[in-house]
Amino acid sequence: MGDPMGGWSLTVALCTMVVQARGGAQRAQRRDGERERKRFSALEREKDIKRERGQWRRGKEPNGDEASNDRERMALSGVLGEEEMIKGIRRRMEIERKRDGTLAGSAGIKKENEERDLGSDVLVHVRADLFVNARSWERARVALNTAGPLKLQCRYLRVEEISVSSIRTLLDLLPRQGLQGIDVRYSSLGVAGLAELLPLLSAFPALNSLRLHYCNLDFRRDHPGQEEALRDLSQGLAQLQELRRLSLTALRLPGQLRVLLSSLPQPLEIVELPYLSLSPADLAYLSCSHHASTLQQLDLSENRLDENTLPSIRRLLSQASSSLQHLSLSGCGLNDSLMALLLPSLGGCWALKSLALALNPLSMSGLMDLVRMAAQMPSLRQLLYPNPLEDYQPGLPDRPSSAQLLDWPLDETTDINMTSSQLNRVLIDSGRTDLFLTCDLLNYDKDLVD
């Protein structure tokens, strides 16, 4: 938190450090080897000097007394003992050289042996969240494949704009026990590519989060083999035994939610489905699924709701009322009449901490009703509300879309602060000083309440 370096820069710096540590360990090994060679050379020189001294003494004092002879024998036995020790060390070194020569056979295999020796003495296991894109992929691949004093492990892997084969290579290099989540963004996986990756993810027993954003999954196109690929995708999801979070952004999978989520062996706790063009059948399934009663976070932003889908949303909120902590219905086309029908269900979510309703076409009257309801929810800490229609310049259609509300200019003659003051007055009158109201969509962060 607060680090000036971004995730990509941190990943590059970390991978560089891992590779440099391996190089430093190799240099240290070479220095240690050189010191050992020098030590053995010194021992041999000392042995030669002692041998010469022993020969000189025997020649100079052939008739010495018994004590001198005893000292000579003791010195000689010491030299011989040291000599035997040196011979033993040299013998072991020769055996090691022969064995290495037999195993190596080539410079490449000798290098592998050296790296294996380095990897057998890991000094620090580095557990990190890695952010890899096309520019940093090669450096991350080298670092993950490097044996040395630093062993790189990954907790969450985020990849952007890289191919299926490159993602597969990274997954093959990651330690199996550490990976808890994978986030794939702006990569043209396609349905077939995702179906290819999912079986690889099942090899990570701790994986509990899968996020796919703008990965070119589109079932509105009539491509041959799409239905078969969807079945493969469903079977791949069924193998993720510990999955608790599934985020799918802008994948355009109308009518396919049952096929995807029904195959999961465990109920999800976090479901994020923005920009998914969800159909009434999708929402009806979600409200009756085994995931509904365990949901802690739900994001249905930018899925247009109407009179036909509202009963499913109310049923879903009723099922999740005791567990749901974060809810986003931004950009769902909720006008005053739809919001009035939804307010009782929202008020029943007694565990809710944050509620996002930006870019919905509410009038000032509808917005006041929303804030009054929010003030009666004791656990709620953040409310992201939409600018009321009265704050916009004239010319908006009767039921504007979220894109129109986002782009349409606000009326400069209207005092935006007046709206905020009126809403906060409702909170003060209700005795709520712990509920934060904001219409700042860009800086809203639901995680701040945790």
N, C-alpha and C positions, 0 to 999 in steps of 0.2 A: 504494500500500500504506500502510495506517495513516491514510488521510485520513478525518477525521470526517464529511465529507459523503458521502452516498450517491450512487449512479450517477445517480438521477433528479435530485437537486439539482445535481450537477455539470453535467448536460446543460442544465438550465434556466439556470444561471449563464452557461455558455458561449454559449448562444444569445442571451441578453440582451446579452452583451458584443459579439457580432458586430453586432447591430442598432445598439447605441450607437456603435460605431466608424464605421458608415456615417453616422449623424447628425453625428458629429464631423467627418468628412471633408467633408460638405456645408457645415457652418458654416465650415470652413477655406477651402473654395472661394469662398464668398461674401465672406469677409474678403480673400482674395487679389484677387478681382475689384474690390472696393471700393478696395484699395490701388492697383491698376492705373489705375482711373479717376482717382483723385486725382493720380497721377503724371503722367498725360497732361494733366490740367487745369493742373498746375503748369508743364509744358513749354509749353503754349499761352500761359499768362500771361507766362512768361519771353520767349517769342517776341514777344509784343505789346510788352513793355517794350523789348526790343532794337530793334524796328522804330521805336518812338517816339524812342529815343535816336539812332538813325541819321538820322532826319529832322531832329532838333534840331541835330545836328552839321553836317549839310549846309547847314542854314539859317544857322548861326552862323559857319561858316568857309568861305565860298564861295571865298576866294582863298588858301587855305592852301598850304603848300609841297608838293612832290611826295611827300615821305616821309609827311606827314599823309594825303594822298590814298591812298597805298598802304595805310596802316594801315586807313583807312576801307573800302577795297575788300576787304581781307582780312577785316575784321570782318563786312562785309556778306555776303561769300561764305560765311563760317562760319554766319551766321544763315540764309542761304538753304539751305546744306547741311542744317542742322538742320531747317529748315522742310520741305525735301523728305522728310527721314526721317520727320517727324511725319505729313506727308501720306500717306506710304506705309503707316505703321502704321494711320492712320485708315482708309485705303482697305481694308486687309486686315480691319479690324474690321467695316467696313460689309459687306464680302463675306460674312464669317462670320455676321453678323446676318441677312442676306438668306437665306443657306443654311439657318440654323437655323429661320428663320420659315417657309421653304418646306417643310422636313422635318417641322416640328412640327405646325403647323396647329391644334393644340389643346394645352391645358395637360397632358393625359395623356401625349402623345408627347414633349413637352419634358422631362417627368419621366423618361421612359424613356431619353432621350438623356443626361440627367445621370447616371443610374445606370450607363449603359454607360461613360461617361467614368470613373466611380469604379471600375468593375470592371476597366477596362483597366490599372489601376495597383495590383495587389494587392501589399501590402507583406509580409503573412504568410499562408502556407497553414497552416491549423489542422487537423491530423489527429487525430481523436478517436474514442473508442467512445461511441456515443450510446444512451441509454436513454429511449425515448419511450412514453408511455401516453396515455390519453384526456385527461388534464389538461395535458400538455405538448405535445400534438401541434401545436396552432396555432402555438405559439412556435417549435417546431422547423421547421415549414413556412416561416414568415417568415424565419428565420435562413438556411435553406438557399437561399431565393430572393432573398437580399439580396446586392447587388453593392457592394463597398466595399473598404477596405484589408485586412480580414480575410476570407479565403475559407474557409468551413467545408467540410471533407471528412470522410468517415466511414470508419473501418476496420472496426469491428463494430457492427452495428445490432441492438439488442434492442427489441422492441415488445411491449406488453402491452395486452390488452383494447381493441384498436382494430379497425375493420372492414377488410375486404378493400380497399375503395375508398381508405381512408386510407393503408393500406400501399402501395398502388399509387402514390398521390400522392408519398409520401416517396421511393420508388424512382425515380420520374421526375426528382426534384430532385437526387439524389445523383450526384456525379461518377463516371463509369464505371470509372475505373482503380483507385480506392482501396479499394473494398469487398471485404473478405476473408471476411466471415461475416455471417449473419443468424440471429437467434434470435427466434422467434415464440412467445408464451406466452399462455395463457388467452384466446385469440381464437377465436370460433366460425367458423373458416374453412369447415369441412366439406370433403368431398373435392372438390367442384366449385370451391370458393374456392381451395384449394391448387393445383388444376390450372390455374386462371386466373393464379396468381402465378408459377408455375415458369418459363414462357416469359420473363417479365420478368427473372428472375434470370440467364438465359443471356446477358444483355447486359453482365454484369460479368465480365470475363475472369479476374480474380484470385480469384473466389469459390471458397473451398475448404471452407467449413463451413456446414451447414444444420441448424438445431435447431428442432424443433417439439414443444412441451410443452402438453398438455391443450388441443388445438385442435379437439376435437369431430369427430374422424375415427373413424367407427364402421361397420364392415362387417358387424356382427351384426344390423343392422336391415335389413329388407327394403324398401329404398327404390328406386323405379324410376330407372334411369339410373346406378346405382352402378357397374356393371361398365364401362360406357363411360367414366365419369369416372376409374375406376382406370386404364384404358388411356391416357387423356390424361395422368394423373399420371406414369405410367411413361415416356411420351414426353417429358414435361417434364424429368424427371430425366436422361434420356439426353442432353440438351443441356448439362448442367453438366459441362464437360470437365475442370475442375480440382478437382472435389469430392473431398475426402479425409476429411471428417468428416460423419457422418450420425447425428443424435440424434433418436429418436422416443420420446416418453414418453406412456404412457396413451392410445394412439390406437386400441387394440382392433382390430387387423388380423390376426386368426388366419387362417393359411393363405395370406396374401398376400405373404409376404416375398420369394418368388422373383420375383413380378411386379415388385416395387419395385427390388430390388437387382440383378437380372440385367441391367437396362437401363443401368446406370451404365458409362460407357466405361472408367473407370480404377478399379483396386482401391482400396477404402477402407482407411484406416489407423486410424480411430477409429469404432467402431460402438457406439452406446448405445441399448439397446432395453428399458428397464425398463417394467414394468406393461403389456406389450404382448399378453398372453395368447397367447404363441407356442405353436403346435401342434407335434407331433412332426415333421410335414412341414417346417415352417419351420426347425427346428433341423437336420434332415437336410440341407436345402438349404444352410444357412449353413456347415456343416462341409465341404461339397464345393465351395463357390463359389470364384470367383477372388479373393475378398476374404480368405479364411482365412489364407493364408500371409504376408500383409502387415500383419495386425492388430497395432497397438501398444497400443490400449486397447479393452477389451470389457466392456460392462456388460449383464448379463442379469438384473439384480435383479428380484425379485418375479415371475419366470416359474417356475411350479412344475415341478420336475424329478422324474422317477421312473425306474423300471427301464426303461421304454420309450424315454426320451429320453437317458438317461445314455450309451449308446454314441455318440450323435451329439456330445455334449459332449466325450467323450474323444477322438474323432476330430478335433474342432475344435481342442482344445488341442494335439494332436500336430502338426497342420498349422501352428499359430502358435507353436510352442515356441521358435523362435529370434528372434522379433520381439516377442512380447507382453510389455509392461512393466507394465500395470495391468489387473487383473481384479477384477470385482465379481460375486459370486454370492450376495449378501445376500437373505434372505427367499425362498429357492428350495426350502424344504422338505427340506433335506439332513439326514437322520438319521445315526446311527452307521454303519449298514450301507452306505448310499449313499456316505458320505464315505470309507469304507474302500475302496470301488471306485474312487473318484475321486482318491485321494491319489497313486498312481503317476503319473497324468497331470499333476497339479499339480506334482509334484516334477520332472517333465521340462521344465517351462518355465524354462529356466536364465537367461533375461533378465528374469524377473519382478521388479519392484521393490515393488509394493504388491498386497495381496490382501485383499479385503473379504468376510467370510463372516458378518456379523451376522444375527441373527434366524433362525438355523437351529437346529432342535431337536437339539442335541448333548448327550450326557451328559459328565460330567467325564472319563470314560475316553476317549471319542471326541475330546474337546478336547485331551487330552494327546497323543494320537497325531498330531493336526494340528500341534501346536507342535513336536513332534519332527521331523516332516517339514519344517516351515518352517525349522528350525535348520540343515537340510542344504542349503538353497538359498542360495548365497553372495551372489546379487544382491538378495535380498529385504531390504527396509528397513522395511516397515510391514505389520502384520497386524492387521486388525480382526476380532476373534473374538467369538462369541456368548456370552452368559451361559449357563453349563451349566444343564441342567434341574434339578439339585439345588439351585440358588440360588433357585428360584421357590417360592412358596407352594403347598401341595398343591391338587389339583383340575384340573390341566391335562389335556387329552385326550391320547391315546396319541401322536398326531402333530399337534401344535398348528400352526396357521398363523402366519405372521409377525405378523399383526394381533393374534392372541391373545398371542404372546410380547411384543409391544410394550406391550400394555395390562395384562398380568397382573402383579400386584405381586410384588416379590422378597421372600423370606423374611427378616424382620428379625432372626431368630435366627441366620442364617448370616453368617459373616464374609466379606464380599465380598473384602476384602483378602487373605484366605487363598488364594482362587483365583488372584489375581494373583501372589502370592508363589510358589505352586507352579509356575506357568507360567514365571515368570522364572528359577526355579531350574533348569528344563530348559535354558534359554538359557545360563546361566552354566556349567553342566556341559558344554555343547557348545562353549564358548569364543566364544559370539556376544554381543558387547556392542554391536553396531551394528544390531540388530533391535529395533524398537519395537513392543511389544504394547499393544493398547488395546481396551476394549469400549465406549468412548464414541462411540456412533453419531452424535450431534449435532455433535461437534467433530472428527470424523475428516476429514482432507483429504489425499487421495492426492497432490496437487500439491506437498506439502511435501518429498517425497523428491527432486524435481527442482530 
